[in-house]
Amino acid sequence: GYINDYPTGRLLRDAKLYEIGAGTSEIRRWLIGREIMAEGV
């Protein structure tokens, strides 16, 4: 595991939790692309 006593350890832990909560980066890219296309940019 990561050592949470250091800022980098906390960042790595939080980044992984964010990925689990928000979906994979591929899904996020798909959602962002869909929003951009809906705006007609």
N, C-alpha and C positions, 0 to 999 in steps of 0.2 A: 504494500500500500504506500501511500504518500505520507510524508511527515507534515502534519497540519500546523506545526509550530512556525513554519516559514511561509512567507507570503506566496511563494511559487507553489507550494504544496496546496494551499487553500485555493489558489486560482485554478490549478488542475482539477481539484475535486469539484469546485463550483462549475467549471466548464462542462464536466461530464454530467453533472446533475441537470444543467441547462439543456444539454443535448437530449437527455432522456425526457425531460419535461416538454420541450418544444418540438421534438421530432428530429429526425436525422437532417443533416445539412442538405441532402438531396431533396427532401420534402420541402424544406424552407426555400430552396432555390426555385422549386416548381411553383410554390405559392407566390413568391415575389414576382416571378415572371408572369404569372396569371394576372396579378394586380396591375402590372405595367401594361400588359396587353389590353386590359379592361379600360385603362385610362386613355388609350390611344396614343401613347407617347412614341 
